[in-house]
């Protein structure tokens, strides 16, 4: 679980956007029981394309925030994106982010991200901690060497690009953040598949790259087999990006948007509490009542945050981020 607070921060930052003819969406985030909120997300629209992504950090928030700040810029500059080859451009952007994390310029960016994040997070902690508790929890957030950040820190990435002109939704996923769709006939369909070390395909790649698995973790450390960052598992220069022990290369899925009513993207903090089907059914019922996507997202999070983290075996204690997109 990592370090947790004596009580959760349940303030939810949520918003709705209904400024587009083709879609509307809501997004929300809650820190919960964790001493740091390591999630980030993007929501972006230009021309015929709409881009949404959830990035769930681990080991620190720095890589997740860096990805948020740079993903759209890198994707939209990609030549394959410009030529309408969206799936290929997504793969290249995921892998490009990993390469950039090695650069000195990026290390400086990560340093600034860490300093800015700490100031913001301190203010949040002060809302639930007294002075003595704050000193203790602040000690738990002592800085690592900045050059270590991209090696010991990473994030999952689950992205959806909606191509309105061609009626397609492209999904790219590395890690265990997840996307589902709710069709117009109310059928709930899982789109992405979580990447875990014990899965056969992932396990084979890890072993072939010279790695090993201990208690469902890559080399006893990481419980994910695909991420952006975590460069300590990607150092073999003889191997391509998709052959490393842990790879940033995403799986790509394509759906026809004519069949879709809602697209849902969430970090594992959402899905550890609700199955795909239960989440989909909750959304269908709750949006009818609230009439606001952001209110439904708030209700999902407040329903799932643990009242007692210890009695709940840690479930409901993670950061939670969710995006719900409605195809009008």
Buried (B, 14 or more C-beta within 10 A) or exposed (E): EBEBBEEBBBEBEBEBBEEEEEBBBBBBBBBBBBBBBBBBBBBBBEEEBBBBBBBBBBBBBBBBBBBBEBBBEBBBEBEBBEEBBBBBBBBBBBBBBBEBBEEEEBBEBBBEBBEEBBEEBBEBBEEBBEEEBBEEBBEEBEEBEBEBBBBBBBBBBBBBBBBBEEBBBBBBBBBBBBBBBBBEEEEBBBBBEBBBBEBEEBBEBBEEBEBEBEEEBBBEEBBBBBBBBBBBBBEEEEBEBEBBBBBBBBBBBEBEBEBBBBBBBBBBBBBBBBEBEEBBBBBBEBBEEBEBBBBBBBBBBEEBBBEEBEEBEBEBBBBBBBBBBBBE
